[in-house]
Amino acid sequence: MNNTTKFLAGLLAGVGVGTVLGLLIAPDKGTNTYRRIEGAVKDVAHDLTDKSNDLLKSAREKAETVAKKV
C-alpha cells in the first residue's frame, strides 16, 4: 500500500467515524439518528468499494504491463 492509499483510507475512516459520532451526539429522535447513521455507513461503504475497485484495476494494469515486458 502506498502513502496515497493509506492517506485516503485514513481520511475515509476519519470521516465515517466523525459523522457517526456527530450524529450520536446531535439531539434527535432515535429513529432519525439511526437512519442518518445508516445512510452515513452506506456512503462510507460505497466510497471504500469504489476505492478498492480503483486499486484493483490499477494493480491489474501494472501486472499486465510487467507481464508484457517479461
N, C-alpha and C positions, 0 to 999 in steps of 0.2 A: 504494500500500500504506500503510495507516495504522499508527500506532505499535503498536497491539494486535496486529495481524497480524505485524508484524516481530518483536515480542517472542515471540509463540507459535512462529514459525518458528525463531527462535534457540534457544528453550527446547527444542523437539523435536530440533533438530540437536545441541545440547549433551548431551541425554540419550542420544541414539543413539551419539555418539562416546564418551561416558563409559562406556556399557555395553560397547561393543566393546573399549575399552582395558582395562577391568576384567576382562573375560573372557580377554583375551590374556595378561594378567599373572598371573591365577589359575593355580595349578598343577593341571592335569588332563590327561587323555589328549587327544590331538589331535582324535580323533573327537568326543568330548564337547564340547570347546571349539568345534569347527566347528558342531555342532548348536545350541549356545547362541547363537553369533553369528548363525547363520541365522535362528533364532527372533526374536532382537532386531531384526534388519534387517527382517524381515517385519512385526513390530509397529510399527516406526517408519514403514515404508512405508504401512501401513494407516492410521495416525494422520494422516500427511500427506495421504493420499487423502481422508479424512473432512474435514479442514480445508479442502482445496481445493474440495471439493464444497460445503461451507458457504459459502465465499467466492463461488463462482459463483452459488449460489442467492440470496445477498444482493445481488449485483450485478444479477442479473436482476430482482429485486423493485424495486430502486431505479430501474432503467431503465424498468420498466413504470410506476412512479409518475411519473417525469419525462415519459414519453410521454403519459400521461393528462392532465397539466397543460398540455401544448402543444396 
